Amino acid sequence: MGVTTSRKLQELGYKDLYVDGVDHFNKWKYDAKASEKIPGMNFNSKRVLIVQAFEEALRFGFAVRSQRLFNELNTFVYVNGRPDHQKGQHDDLIMAMAMAIYAAGLEYFFTCS
């Protein structure tokens, strides 16, 4: 999860850590619990949105050049309306790429190509 890394960066005094759900641009809105939150993005409840962003990127020209990623995509299915991998298969590469696309935003990938 990266909790240890995030906490170590806080311990070392690194100031520019992203905390999901905290508005750093509104200095007048004080939230005492913000300092207790673990820095980083929480993807636990966003799996469907993350996969949707990846699917949209694939539909609009995102090129998959990795044979391993392509093989995983061939075993990726929807189980009870939830995106998942087939039994005995993996989705690590799919989720890693999908998270990068979701976090960066689709606009970045299409302006750089």
N, C-alpha and C positions, 0 to 999 in steps of 0.2 A: 504493500500500500504506500510505501514511501514515508511513513510516519516518522521513522527514525531519522531519515535525511532531513525532513522538514523541521523537526525539533532541533536537530544539530545546527541547522542554518539560523534558527531563532536564537539559540544559545550563543552563536558566534556574532550575533548582532546584525545579521542581514535584514535590511528594512523593507525591501521591495518584494515581499512574498505575497502571492495571490491567495486570498481566502474566499472560498465560494460563499456567496450570499451576503458579503459585507461590502457596503458602498464606501470606498475609500475617497471618493471625490466629494462627498458631502461631509465637510469637517465639523459642521454644527450638529450633526446627528450622532450622538454618543451611544455606543452600545458596549456595555461592560462585558458582555459575554464574547465579544469579538476577539479579545486577546486569548481566550481559552480555546477557540476553534483551531483545528489542525489546518495549516496552510495546504493549499492544493485544490484540485477539483474533485468533486464527489460524483462518480459515474454510476453509483449503485442503482438509483431509480430511473436512470436515463437510457437504459440499454436500447429500448425501441427507438428513441430519438437519434441515438448514435448510429444505429444500423440504417435508419432512414436517411441520414445525411450521407453515409457511404453509398447507399443505393442510388441516391440522387446524383452524386458525383460520378458514379459509373455510367449512369444514363446520359450524362451531359459531357462525356469525353474524357473522364479520368482514366488514364491508361495503366493497366496492371502489367508490370514487366517481370514480376517474380513468379516463377513456376510454382513455388511452394504456396504462395498466396492464391494463385489461380486454382491449384488442387484443393485447397481448403474451401474456396468459394463453391466448388462443385459438390461439396458435401454439406453445405449450409442450407437449412430448411427452416420453415416456420412450424412450431409445435404448439398447438392450442393458441394460435395467434401471436406467439412470442418467438422472436428470432433465436435460433439455437443451432447447434451442430448435430449431425446424425450420431447415433450411439456408436461409440468406439472411434470417433473422429475428434478433431481438434478445431478450435476457432480462435486460437491465440493471435495469429497473424491478422485475421480479419478484424478482431476487436482492437488490436493495436493501431492498424491503419484507420479504422473507423473513428477511434478516439482522437487521433491526430487531425483528421478532417473536421470532426465536430468542434474540437477546441480551437483550431485555426480559423474555421469558417470556410465555406465553399468558395467565397470570392477570392481568397488568397491563391488557391490552387489553379484557378482559371486565369488570373492576371499574370501568373508567373510562367505559363506555358507558351 
